[in-house]
Amino acid sequence: MAKKLDDSDYSALIEYVFCAHYRKSEREFIFARDELIDAAKQLGVPRPKNIGDVVYAFRYRKQLPQAITKTQPEGFEWIIQGAGRATYRFRLMQHNRILPRQNLYPVKIPDSTPEIIGNYALGDEQALLAKVRYNRLIDVFLGITAYSLQNHLRTSVKGIGQIEIDEIYVAVDKHGRQYVIPVQAKGGHDQHGVVQTTQDIACCAAKFPGLICRPVSVQFMEDGTIAMFELIENKGVINVLDEKHYQLVPASSITREEMAEYGRRAN
């Protein structure tokens, strides 16, 4: 039976490719997906069944190996971006991961998710997207009227390559301004990376040039609270513009004291 790849194999593959290109003065460089296949041959580890998963793992799930992170200047991190068809770019950026604040006061929302959806959702990400959709959390969070246009949009963006957006909403506000909202959802131990938001913004600029882009990331926290982030790009850097936490609960469990507190906070 063929040996199954483990985390150490993934780390060895990405480290091999990084070291083949890295020079001390460089802040970015491009590598091809096929280089991971060559790395597997050179290192004597099994070829990954899904080459792209090696890159995906280090973009959203795993930390880069120490041999790579020790080359990072203070205040910067290496990220992996798409750079075209079957090619990627290692690039130094000021920050990469978007993590929920642990001390943010959560807002309770009456749960409108149909029970059958919760029973049959295939995985955390699907469950999260469904809860956001059925509870109109995009509307609540952004203060606009939003409609789901498409989920799991796979498309290509010039200069980046193939990307996937978990769900796209279009929206309108009371002034008639129209928006496109790319939504990325993370469940389990996956984390949001700024790379995905950069790609989403580029995609919306190309596909929906007349709409205002307001990228959003959503994430399940350990207690089931839904963390929502509105993100903005400023001079090539992705920043958190707003963050709110929502708890979906039976309407009867929201106390009068909590309602009064929400009223005070709105004033």
Kinemage of the C-alpha trace (Angstrom):
@kinemage 1
@onewidth
@group {chain A} dominant
@subgroup {mainchain}
@vectorlist {calphas} color= white
{ca met a 1} P 0.000 0.000 0.000
{ca ala a 2} L 1.334 3.445 -0.959
{ca lys a 3} L 2.419 5.685 1.921
{ca lys a 4} L -0.105 8.380 2.728
{ca leu a 5} L 1.190 11.934 2.790
{ca asp a 6} L 1.259 13.537 6.233
{ca asp a 7} L 1.863 17.080 7.484
{ca ser a 8} L 5.642 16.613 7.502
{ca asp a 9} L 5.568 15.617 3.821
{ca tyr a 10} L 3.554 18.728 2.920
{ca ser a 11} L 6.039 20.855 4.855
{ca ala a 12} L 8.994 19.200 3.132
{ca leu a 13} L 7.484 19.812 -0.325
{ca ile a 14} L 6.722 23.496 0.180
{ca glu a 15} L 10.074 24.071 1.899
{ca tyr a 16} L 11.939 22.437 -1.013
{ca val a 17} L 10.228 24.696 -3.551
{ca phe a 18} L 10.752 27.808 -1.417
{ca cys a 19} L 14.462 27.142 -0.920
{ca ala a 20} L 14.939 26.541 -4.652
{ca his a 21} L 13.907 30.146 -5.351
{ca tyr a 22} L 14.544 32.198 -2.239
{ca arg a 23} L 17.324 34.770 -2.202
{ca lys a 24} L 17.887 36.975 0.842
{ca ser a 25} L 17.053 40.267 -0.856
{ca glu a 26} L 13.899 39.032 -2.610
{ca arg a 27} L 10.420 39.888 -1.377
{ca glu a 28} L 8.505 37.813 -3.916
{ca phe a 29} L 9.040 35.100 -6.510
{ca ile a 30} L 6.935 32.830 -8.710
{ca phe a 31} L 6.888 29.031 -8.797
{ca ala a 32} L 4.957 26.494 -10.856
{ca arg a 33} L 2.626 23.832 -9.464
{ca asp a 34} L 4.643 21.128 -11.259
{ca glu a 35} L 7.641 22.008 -9.092
{ca leu a 36} L 5.863 20.248 -6.226
{ca ile a 37} L 5.833 17.053 -8.286
{ca asp a 38} L 9.568 17.369 -8.902
{ca ala a 39} L 10.075 18.053 -5.181
{ca ala a 40} L 8.276 14.798 -4.340
{ca lys a 41} L 10.604 12.875 -6.647
{ca gln a 42} L 13.705 14.522 -5.237
{ca leu a 43} L 12.651 13.958 -1.619
{ca gly a 44} L 11.369 10.429 -2.145
{ca val a 45} L 7.867 11.152 -0.840
{ca pro a 46} L 4.631 10.091 -2.594
{ca arg a 47} L 3.264 12.427 -5.209
{ca pro a 48} L 0.184 14.208 -3.791
{ca lys a 49} L -3.064 13.106 -5.437
{ca asn a 50} L -4.147 16.742 -5.452
{ca ile a 51} L -1.121 18.974 -6.021
{ca gly a 52} L -3.167 22.086 -5.407
{ca asp a 53} L -4.030 20.925 -1.891
{ca val a 54} L -0.407 21.386 -0.826
{ca val a 55} L -0.640 25.096 -1.620
{ca tyr a 56} L -4.189 25.382 -0.217
{ca ala a 57} L -3.087 23.834 3.078
{ca phe a 58} L -0.473 26.535 3.677
{ca arg a 59} L -2.769 29.324 2.573
{ca tyr a 60} L -5.615 28.502 4.929
{ca arg a 61} L -4.903 25.607 7.321
{ca lys a 62} L -1.256 25.143 8.185
{ca gln a 63} L 1.621 27.333 9.272
{ca leu a 64} L 4.590 27.467 6.920
{ca pro a 65} L 7.613 25.453 8.093
{ca gln a 66} L 10.185 27.156 10.306
{ca ala a 67} L 12.797 27.122 7.545
{ca ile a 68} L 10.529 29.562 5.672
{ca thr a 69} L 9.192 31.653 8.560
{ca lys a 70} L 12.677 32.359 9.921
{ca thr a 71} L 13.413 34.338 6.726
{ca gln a 72} L 10.530 36.751 7.437
{ca pro a 73} L 11.553 40.304 8.378
{ca glu a 74} L 9.966 41.589 11.569
{ca gly a 75} L 6.327 42.531 10.997
{ca phe a 76} L 6.026 40.599 7.730
{ca glu a 77} L 4.795 37.150 6.692
{ca trp a 78} L 5.184 35.038 3.584
{ca ile a 79} L 1.907 34.446 1.764
{ca ile a 80} L 1.166 32.364 -1.336
{ca gln a 81} L -0.853 34.058 -4.081
{ca gly a 82} L -2.149 32.812 -7.410
{ca ala a 83} L 0.007 34.128 -10.256
{ca gly a 84} L -1.716 32.686 -13.319
{ca arg a 85} L -2.581 29.251 -14.632
{ca ala a 86} L -0.896 26.591 -12.429
{ca thr a 87} L 1.555 29.147 -11.032
{ca tyr a 88} L 1.855 30.794 -7.622
{ca arg a 89} L 3.729 33.654 -5.995
{ca phe a 90} L 5.464 33.696 -2.618
{ca arg a 91} L 5.197 37.285 -1.380
{ca leu a 92} L 6.049 39.112 1.841
{ca met a 93} L 3.095 41.000 3.329
{ca gln a 94} L 2.533 42.773 6.618
{ca his a 95} L -0.043 40.296 7.884
{ca asn a 96} L -1.834 37.219 6.593
{ca arg a 97} L -4.376 35.637 8.939
{ca ile a 98} L -7.696 37.178 9.981
{ca leu a 99} L -8.660 35.921 13.438
{ca pro a 100} L -11.743 36.694 15.565
{ca arg a 101} L -11.267 38.847 18.638
{ca gln a 102} L -11.964 36.781 21.725
{ca asn a 103} L -13.354 39.623 23.848
{ca leu a 104} L -15.944 41.045 21.437
{ca tyr a 105} L -19.488 41.322 22.822
{ca pro a 106} L -21.803 38.942 20.871
{ca val a 107} L -25.238 39.970 19.586
{ca lys a 108} L -28.079 37.457 19.882
{ca ile a 109} L -30.226 36.988 16.758
{ca pro a 110} L -33.439 34.897 16.595
{ca asp a 111} L -32.453 31.739 14.706
{ca ser a 112} L -34.394 31.375 11.436
{ca thr a 113} L -32.405 28.409 10.098
{ca pro a 114} L -34.758 25.566 9.069
{ca glu a 115} L -33.998 22.559 11.268
{ca ile a 116} L -33.751 20.276 8.251
{ca ile a 117} L -30.880 22.391 6.887
{ca gly a 118} L -28.884 21.974 10.092
{ca asn a 119} L -29.572 18.246 10.007
{ca tyr a 120} L -28.288 17.646 6.476
{ca ala a 121} L -25.639 20.346 5.898
{ca leu a 122} L -22.517 18.727 4.469
{ca gly a 123} L -19.779 20.122 6.691
{ca asp a 124} L -19.145 23.244 8.724
{ca glu a 125} L -18.678 25.531 5.743
{ca gln a 126} L -22.008 24.600 4.156
{ca ala a 127} L -23.776 24.920 7.512
{ca leu a 128} L -22.212 28.347 8.063
{ca leu a 129} L -23.203 29.666 4.623
{ca ala a 130} L -26.758 28.395 5.160
{ca lys a 131} L -27.052 30.098 8.550
{ca val a 132} L -25.760 33.375 7.101
{ca arg a 133} L -28.247 33.136 4.233
{ca tyr a 134} L -31.398 32.105 6.156
{ca asn a 135} L -30.791 34.620 8.940
{ca arg a 136} L -29.958 37.439 6.520
{ca leu a 137} L -26.765 38.149 8.416
{ca ile a 138} L -25.216 39.999 5.474
{ca asp a 139} L -28.121 42.479 5.668
{ca val a 140} L -27.837 42.733 9.469
{ca phe a 141} L -24.066 43.170 9.442
{ca leu a 142} L -23.736 45.627 6.549
{ca gly a 143} L -27.067 47.460 6.920
{ca ile a 144} L -28.109 46.864 3.300
{ca thr a 145} L -30.585 44.589 1.491
{ca ala a 146} L -28.637 41.677 0.043
{ca tyr a 147} L -29.531 38.727 -2.189
{ca ser a 148} L -27.527 35.574 -2.767
{ca leu a 149} L -26.478 35.493 -6.423
{ca gln a 150} L -24.373 32.334 -6.586
{ca asn a 151} L -22.406 30.063 -4.315
{ca his a 152} L -19.119 28.336 -4.984
{ca leu a 153} L -18.317 30.495 -7.978
{ca arg a 154} L -15.285 29.136 -9.782
{ca thr a 155} L -13.739 31.466 -12.278
{ca ser a 156} L -10.421 32.734 -13.574
{ca val a 157} L -8.947 36.155 -12.941
{ca lys a 158} L -6.276 37.607 -15.189
{ca gly a 159} L -2.873 37.540 -13.526
{ca ile a 160} L -4.116 35.317 -10.703
{ca gly a 161} L -5.553 32.172 -12.260
{ca gln a 162} L -8.463 30.082 -11.035
{ca ile a 163} L -10.217 31.148 -7.840
{ca glu a 164} L -13.326 30.101 -5.940
{ca ile a 165} L -15.631 32.392 -3.988
{ca asp a 166} L -17.824 30.622 -1.430
{ca glu a 167} L -20.842 32.834 -2.083
{ca ile a 168} L -21.584 36.105 -3.880
{ca tyr a 169} L -24.353 38.489 -2.901
{ca val a 170} L -25.627 41.569 -4.712
{ca ala a 171} L -27.239 44.331 -2.682
{ca val a 172} L -28.788 47.782 -2.660
{ca asp a 173} L -29.040 50.454 0.038
{ca lys a 174} L -31.594 53.180 0.777
{ca his a 175} L -29.740 55.600 -1.503
{ca gly a 176} L -29.931 53.232 -4.490
{ca arg a 177} L -26.247 52.333 -4.399
{ca gln a 178} L -25.613 48.792 -5.580
{ca tyr a 179} L -23.031 46.412 -4.158
{ca val a 180} L -21.357 43.087 -4.771
{ca ile a 181} L -20.382 41.154 -1.649
{ca pro a 182} L -17.971 38.234 -2.025
{ca val a 183} L -18.256 36.013 1.058
{ca gln a 184} L -15.626 33.574 2.279
{ca ala a 185} L -16.640 31.070 4.954
{ca lys a 186} L -14.396 29.087 7.271
{ca gly a 187} L -15.350 26.324 9.663
{ca gly a 188} L -13.355 23.919 11.762
{ca his a 189} L -9.685 24.824 12.062
{ca asp a 190} L -9.377 26.700 8.741
{ca gln a 191} L -8.390 30.366 8.958
{ca his a 192} L -9.052 33.325 6.713
{ca gly a 193} L -6.096 34.594 4.743
{ca val a 194} L -5.746 38.003 3.123
{ca val a 195} L -4.830 36.295 -0.161
{ca gln a 196} L -8.384 35.111 -0.650
{ca thr a 197} L -9.798 38.590 -0.066
{ca thr a 198} L -7.311 40.127 -2.507
{ca gln a 199} L -8.433 37.615 -5.143
{ca asp a 200} L -12.126 38.284 -4.414
{ca ile a 201} L -11.663 42.031 -4.850
{ca ala a 202} L -9.834 41.511 -8.156
{ca cys a 203} L -12.571 39.174 -9.361
{ca cys a 204} L -15.361 41.612 -8.503
{ca ala a 205} L -13.526 44.477 -10.201
{ca ala a 206} L -13.361 42.387 -13.383
{ca lys a 207} L -16.813 40.752 -13.312
{ca phe a 208} L -18.896 43.504 -11.654
{ca pro a 209} L -17.132 46.789 -12.509
{ca gly a 210} L -20.207 48.954 -11.860
{ca leu a 211} L -20.848 47.686 -8.323
{ca ile a 212} L -19.279 48.668 -5.013
{ca cys a 213} L -17.294 45.736 -3.620
{ca arg a 214} L -17.620 45.012 0.118
{ca pro a 215} L -15.794 41.743 0.861
{ca val a 216} L -16.940 39.786 3.905
{ca ser a 217} L -15.449 36.834 5.765
{ca val a 218} L -17.448 34.667 8.159
{ca gln a 219} L -16.217 32.067 10.621
{ca phe a 220} L -17.585 29.672 13.202
{ca met a 221} L -15.996 30.159 16.602
{ca glu a 222} L -15.609 27.264 19.030
{ca asp a 223} L -18.916 27.936 20.811
{ca gly a 224} L -20.884 28.247 17.555
{ca thr a 225} L -20.808 32.047 17.533
{ca ile a 226} L -20.541 33.459 14.003
{ca ala a 227} L -17.752 36.011 13.573
{ca met a 228} L -18.186 38.380 10.625
{ca phe a 229} L -15.562 40.692 9.166
{ca glu a 230} L -15.906 43.452 6.603
{ca leu a 231} L -12.556 43.871 4.886
{ca ile a 232} L -10.998 46.672 2.892
{ca glu a 233} L -7.915 46.978 0.718
{ca asn a 234} L -5.743 50.020 1.364
{ca lys a 235} L -2.520 50.481 -0.613
{ca gly a 236} L -2.276 46.753 -1.261
{ca val a 237} L -2.893 45.796 2.385
{ca ile a 238} L -6.070 44.063 3.580
{ca asn a 239} L -7.461 45.481 6.824
{ca val a 240} L -10.501 44.679 8.973
{ca leu a 241} L -12.969 47.549 8.599
{ca asp a 242} L -15.580 46.102 10.964
{ca glu a 243} L -16.075 42.959 13.061
{ca lys a 244} L -19.227 41.688 14.743
{ca his a 245} L -20.109 38.420 16.501
{ca tyr a 246} L -23.595 36.896 16.309
{ca gln a 247} L -25.201 34.094 18.305
{ca leu a 248} L -28.249 32.421 16.730
{ca val a 249} L -30.676 31.515 19.500
{ca pro a 250} L -34.406 30.831 20.035
{ca ala a 251} L -36.247 34.155 20.070
{ca ser a 252} L -37.671 33.390 23.515
{ca ser a 253} L -34.173 33.180 25.031
{ca ile a 254} L -33.349 36.826 24.338
{ca thr a 255} L -34.078 38.640 27.591
{ca arg a 256} L -35.586 42.086 28.072
{ca glu a 257} L -32.319 43.178 29.659
{ca glu a 258} L -30.417 42.159 26.531
{ca met a 259} L -32.926 43.964 24.310
{ca ala a 260} L -32.529 47.082 26.430
{ca glu a 261} L -28.738 46.813 26.157
{ca tyr a 262} L -28.950 46.569 22.363
{ca gly a 263} L -31.133 49.680 22.399
{ca arg a 264} L -28.600 51.624 24.478
{ca arg a 265} L -25.745 50.587 22.208
{ca ala a 266} L -27.671 51.778 19.116
{ca asn a 267} L -28.026 55.314 20.473
